[in-house]
Amino acid sequence: MTILQLVPHLEAGGVERGTLEVAAELVRRGHTSLVISGGGRLVPELTQAGSEHITLPIGAKSPATLRLVGKLRHIIRDRRVDIVHARSRVPAWIGYWACRGTPARFVTTVHGLYTHPRYSAVMTRGERVMAVSETVRDYILRTYPTCSPEKIRVIHHGIDPVEFPHGYRPPSDWSAPAPGRRLITLPARITRWKGQTDFVELMTRLRDTQPDVVGALVGRTDPRRNRFEAELRRTIARRGLTNILFLGHRTDMREIYAASRIVLSLSHDPEAFGRTTLEALSIGTPVIGYDHGGVAETLGALYPVGRVPVGDVTALTERVSAFLQAPPPVPPNDKFLLRDTLARTVAVYEELR
């Protein structure tokens, strides 16, 4: 088969990483893998694994992007594409219209709990609609009642146990963010709904009882949320919290998870899945997260003791304090594995062959 995946760009993130993982698996199985995006730092990794990348601004939120429908239709016909797999909304609209009048079959993956239902409806127009969690499947059926349940396939993100091995320890030459101190990490974009304000409140409450604890905020700042980061830094300075680190975007997340005593997931809105929760648990690091959405789904399957009520900072503080004293062990991840994710994704393509 020839499979074409459509994503806005290939910079960083769970959608982009999933695109590369599927592309590599297609090549491994002898299929032709094409990806169209606006480009990004992950393009060399994609092409080195045997896929072809075509650069088009297919994710630009502009009426001018509609002009790409004809160009994409030409690529589909010229390359004899069997499956067009859209992973984001603007590319999905372009892909949906481009597939019309061609033999290509159109599929989508719903990666999020979208806030603009009419604009996002295209994500349910695939002949098959992949949902990254039961949470997402429920959202689709609730928000788009005309979407047939029979065409939805729940395919959870999976982790490669070689990349995130249980019991992993960082190499001796790795520079830890806070050597000799106990690290609590919140890996998330710096934006209000991801829970950084609750994290600051948690660290304020722990300061007197757990003086050797350091908190790490790991993640890039949303360019549209610079004001929130400035506000967050002012609050931290005003409270005298010298034990909170801003680590920014990191490429050594495996090491940071392993060096952390606890990893947190504090999003106020439900996550569609929660990749960082699964990565940390796969390493064997305890995770405490708010009990909703995909994070609750993952914790419920692998580490139920990590769930706390949404927004309840008192319960969060109590649970963190208890884990710092005696963390319940994290069992190996045997439910969310990359090999299963890839096999189920390819099986969807083969359904439409």
Summary of the structure (lengths in Angstrom):
residues: 353
radius of gyration: 21.1
end to end distance: 7.9
largest distance: 66.9
contacts: 1186
relative contact order: 0.12
helix: 44%
strand: 18%
